[in-house]
Amino acid sequence: MPTGLRAFALAFLAILLFAMEAAFAKAIGTGIDLAQIGVIRSVIQFAFLAAVLKRGFAASFRTERPGMHVTRGLLSVTGLAAYFYIYAHLPMATATVLSFSGVLFTTMLAQTVLKEAVGWRRWSATIIGFCGILIVVRPGSQAFEFAMLVGIYFALNGAGINIATKGLTRTERTATIMAWIAAITLIVALPISAFTFAMPSAYSFWLMVCIGVSGTIGQFASVAAYRLADVSAIAPVLYFRIVIAAAIGYFVFSEVLDAATILGSAIVTLSALYITIRESRLAREREV
């Protein structure tokens, strides 16, 4: 399988798992304890890495770039709080669409920070996608909510995570990146959970475990995808998560989208589809 196609396949697997993670979080509702989820997710991530690496688990923490790992880990912690907030307060499709406004910033940072070549077609499609985001948000209208601002913050946070991940993949193994993320999350979440701890119901605990499993495997697939392709090439693939989130929202949570959200989501998805097809074709031509 061509490298570009493998990267797109891994990215699609990641967004599918992240959509499932969001659905589990929404099922828990607004009473979700972020610290408990952070602890459970970190423990599951450690268990996953230990099972995959076995004797090499301890070695996965070895790095010459601890500062970048800490930065990446702290971005994950703050992003986690915003992530669960928006999915608790907004329809799944709306929250997902808002999160993808970060693709524009990812494209900008990919060119300025990582010095990646970003062509005018990719820029154009990204900007068109951002126009779709504005249609969904409708700033100044009655449909606008505070949670939408949190969604924009989450998007910016996600752009930083994408750039940091791509930078780390140049020298670090996937296992090392995931081990440090889990460690930083546990260090931050464990003390907080000591003060906020409340015994969850069996149902809520099961959902938190599902969040940890889907999030861990999704993160592994996401990091692997960024290792194979440029950030700005992979980012548009994530738009497909909008369709998945809308389907889950409709069939599982009975969420009905208004015309503006559907129009904006369609613009975003079509722009992503164009770039995905184009980048895959170019990757095949380069390998010939």
N, C-alpha and C positions, 0 to 999 in steps of 0.2 A: 504493500500500500504506500503511495507517495507520502512524503513527510507532511505536506500541507493538508492532505486529506486526513491523516492520522490526528493532526492537531485539531482540525474541525470536529472530528469524531469525539475526541476527548473533551473538547469544550462543550459539545452538545450533551454528553453524559453528565458533565458537571452541572449544567443548568437544569437538567432534569432532576438531579438529586437535590439541588438547592431549592427548586420549586416544591419538592416534597417536604424539605425541611421547613419552608415557610408555611406550608399547609399544616404541618404538625404544630408549629408555633401558634398559628391562628386558632387551631382547635383548643389550645390551652386557654387562650383569651387574655384579657388585660391584667389578670391576676398573676401573670407569669413572674417568677423570681429569676431575674437575669443572672444573679450570682450563682444560684444552684445550677442553672443550665450551663454556665461557664465551667463550673467544676466538673459536672458530669461529662460534658463534651470533651474536656481536657483529658479526663481519665480514659474515656473511650478511645481518644486519639492515641494516647500512650499505649493502650492495649493493642490497638491496630498495628502500630509501628513495631511493638515488641514481637507480635506474631509474624509480621512480614520479615523483619530483620533478624530476629532470634539473637544470636550472639553479637551481632553488630549493632544492637540497639544503643548501648552506651557510647559507641563511637560516633553515632549520628549527631551528638552534641558538639563535636570538635569543629571549630571554625576559626578563621582569622578575621571574621567580620561580625563580631558580637554586637557592635553598635547598630548596624543595619538590621540585624535580626531583632533587636529590642524595638527599634522603630517600627518594623513590620508587625511585631507582636502587639504593640500598643495601639496601632491602627486597627488591628483586628478586634481588640477589646472595646474601643470606642465605637467601632462600626457595628459590633454585636448589639450594643444597647439601642442604637438608632434602628437597626434592622428589625428587631422584635417590636419596637414601638410603632413603626409605620405599618407593619403587618397586623398589629392588634387594633389599629385605629382606622385603617383604610381598606377598601376592597383589594383583593390580591392583585388584580390586573393593574389598578391604579398605582399601588405601591411599587410594583415591578417596573412599570413604565417610568416612574419618577427616578428609580434607582439607575436607569440607563442614561439619564442626562449626563452621567459621568463619562460616557464614551467620548463626548466632545473634548473634555478636559484630558482624557487619556490620550487622545490623538495629539493634542497640543504638547503634553508632557513627553510623549514618545519621541517627538521631533526635537524638542528643546533639551531634554534631560538625557535620553538614551541615544540621541543622534540617529534615529531610524529614518529611513527614507519614506516619506508619506506623500503620495501623489495627489494631484488635484482631484481625481475622481473619488478617492477615499475621503478627502476633505469635503467635497461637495455632498456626498451621501451622508456624512456625519452631520453636517449642518442642517440638511433636510430632516434628518432624524430628530435633531434638536428642536426644529420648528414643530414637529409632531408632539414633542414633550410640552411645549408651550400651549398647544391646543388642549392638552389634557389638564394642565395646571390651571389655565385661565386666571392669571393673577389679577386681583381687583374685583373678581366676580364673587357671588355668594357661594359658589361651589368650592372656593379656596379655603383650606383648613391649615391650622398650625402644623399638623402632621405632614403636610406637603413640604413645608420648610425643612422639617427633619429629614424628609426624603431627599431633598436637594443636598443637605449635609452628608447624608449617607452616600450619595453619588460621588461627591467630592472625595470623601473618605475612601470609597472604592477605587477611584482613579489613583489615589496615592498607593493603595495596596497593590494594584496592578503594576504600577511602575516599580515599586520596591521588590515585588516578586520577580519581575523580569530581570531586574538588576542582580538579584541574588542567584538566579538560575545560571548566570554566566560563570559562577565559580562554585556554587553550592549544590549539593544533592537535594533531591526532593524530600528525602527523609529528614535531612538536617533542617530544612525550612519548616517542615511540619512539626518537628520535635521542639524547635524554639517557639513556635506559635503556641503550642500546647503548654509549654513551660511558663511563658509570660502570662497567658490567660489564667493559668492555675494560680500563679503568684498574686495576681491582682484580685481574682474572684474569691479565693479561699478565705482571706480575712474578712471580706465583705459578707460572705455567706454565713460567717459565724454570728453576725449581728442580725441578719435578716432571715435566718433559717426558720422555716415552718414545715412541718411534716406534710409532704404532698400526698394526695390520694393515689391509689394504685394506678388509676387512669392517667393522672398527670405525670406520674413517674415514668410510666410506659411511654408517654409521648415525648418526654425529655430524653429518654434513651434513644427513641427513633430520631430525634433531632440530632443527637450526638453521632449516630451511625451514618445517617444520610449526609450530614455536614462534613464528617471526616473523610468519607470516600469521595464526596464531591470536591473537597479541597485538594485531595490527592490528584484527582483527574485534572483539576484546574491548573495546578502547578505544573503538571506534566505537559499540558497543552501549551502553556507559556514558554516551556523549554524548547518546544519544536517550532514556534512561529513568533513573529513580531507581535507586540502588544496591540498595536493599532490594527493588525490584521485579524487577530483573534477576537477583539472586543465586539465587533458587529455581530458575531455569531451569537453572542449572549442575548441579542434581541429576541431570539426565538423563545426565550423564557416567558415573554409577554403572552404568547399564544397559550403556552402550557398553564400559566398562572390563571389566565382568563377561563380556560376550560375547567380547571380545578375549582375556581371560585363559583362558576355557574352550576356545575354538577354536584359539588360537595357542599358549598355554603349558600347556594341559591342567590348569588350576587348577579344583578343585572346591570350592565354598563349603559351609560347614556350615549347619545349620538356623538358628542364631542370626544369622549374617551375612545370610542370605537374608531373614529376618524383619525385621531392622533396616533393611536396604536397601529393602525394600518399603515400610516405614513412611515412610522419608525420601522415597522417590520419589513416593509417593501424595500426601504433603503438598505437595511441590513442584508436582505436576500440578494440584492444586486451585488453588494461588495463580497459576500460569501462566495457566490458563483464566480465572480471575476478573480478573486484571490486564489481560489482553488484551480482555476484554469491556468493562471500564470505560474502557479507552483508546479503543475504538471509540465508546462513548457520548459521551465528551468531544468527539470530533471531529465528531459529528453536529450 
